[in-house]
C-alpha cells in the first residue's frame, strides 16, 4: 500500500514534536542520570505505592484516631409484603442488645441465651490471660 502525503506529514510533525521535547531536557537520550535523582524517584514511587496499599487498612481500622465504636442498643428484623402500595407485615422481631459485660458469668449467660457453647480450652484461657 502507498502512503498518503497527509500520513507522511503527520508522522514528520510527531517526530519533530518528540525531538523538540527531548531537546528541552538538556541530556542525551541514554545518558546516565545523577544518583540523587534516581534515589529520590525510586523512594517516591515506593512511598506512593505504600501509601496506596496501606491507607485503607489505617483508615478503616481501630488505629484510626477518628474511629469510634458503635454501640448497638437494639436490632430489628421485619418481613413485609408490599402489594400495590399496601404493606402487610408477615414477621417482625426486635431484640434489645445488653451492654457490654466483662464479667465471665454474664457473658456465659448471654451465650447460653443464644445456645452457644462457651467452653474455653486451656490454651485459649492462657492466651486470654497473657493478652488481657
N, C-alpha and C positions, 0 to 999 in steps of 0.2 A: 504494500500500500504506500501511497505517496503522502508525504506530509503536506499539510496546508500551510501557507505562509503565516496565517494567524497563529497556528500552533508553534511555529518556529519563533515568532516574535514574543509569544507568551513565555516560552522557555528561556529565551535570552533575557527578558525582563526579570524573571525569577532568579536566574543566575547572577545578574548584576546586583539585585537587591541583597542576595545572600553574601556576595563578595563585599558589598558596602558595609553590611552589618558586621562581618568578620574583621574588616579593617579597623573598625572603631574599638576593638578590644586591645589593640596595640601589642598583640603577641601572635606569633606564628602558630598556625594550626599544628598540634602535636608537640609544642614546646612544653616542658615540664613546669607545673605551677609551683609557687613557693609552698614550703612545708606548713607554715602557719595557716594559709588559706585552706589547704587540704584538711588539716586537723579541725578547724572551725566548721567547715562544711560537713565533715563526717559526724562530728559531735552534734551539730544542729539537726541533721537528719535523724540521728539516733534519739535525740531528745524529743523531737516531734513525734516520732513513731511510738516512743514510750508513753508520752502524754496521751496520745490517741488510744493506746491499748489499755492503760491503767486508769484513766479518768472515769470510765463507767463504774469500776469497782469502788473507787473512792467516793464517787457521787452518790451511789445507791447503797452504801454500807453504813454500819453503825459508827464508823470512824469519822464520818462527816459531822462537822460541828453543828450543822443546821438540822441534823436528824433528831426527831423526837418520836418516842414510841407512841403508837396509837393504842390507847386503852379501849377495848371494846366493852360496852356495857350490856348490849343485847344483840341478838341476831333474829331475823325474821325471814321465814320461808313461806311463800304463798303460791298456790297454783290457781289460776283464774281462767275461765273460759270466756272469751270475748266473742259475742255474736252480734253483728250489726251495731256495735257501739254499746251494747248492754253487757255488763260483766256479771258472770256467775261464779262466785267463789267455790272452788272444789275442795281445797285444803289450805289450811293456814296454821302455822306454828311459830310461836315466839319464845325464845329461850333467853333468860336473864343469865348473863355470864358473871360468876362471882369474881371478886377482886383477887389479885394475885396473892398467893399464900406461900410462905416459906416454911411453914410447919409441915412436917412429913405426914402426920396423921391426917391433916386437912387435905393434903394432896392425894393420899390414898383413898379418902372418902369420895373425892371428886372423880378419881379414876374408877372407883367401884361403881359410881353412879352411871357411868357410861360403859361399864363392862370391860374395862381394860385392866390387864394384869399388871401389877406394879412390883413384881419380884425383881429385885436388882441382884445381879451376880456380884460375887465378892470383888471381881476386877473392876466393875463399874462403880462400886461403892468406894474402892480405893482411889479410883480416878476422880470421883466427885470430891473426896476428902482432900486430895492433893491440890486440886484446882479451884476449890471454892473459897 
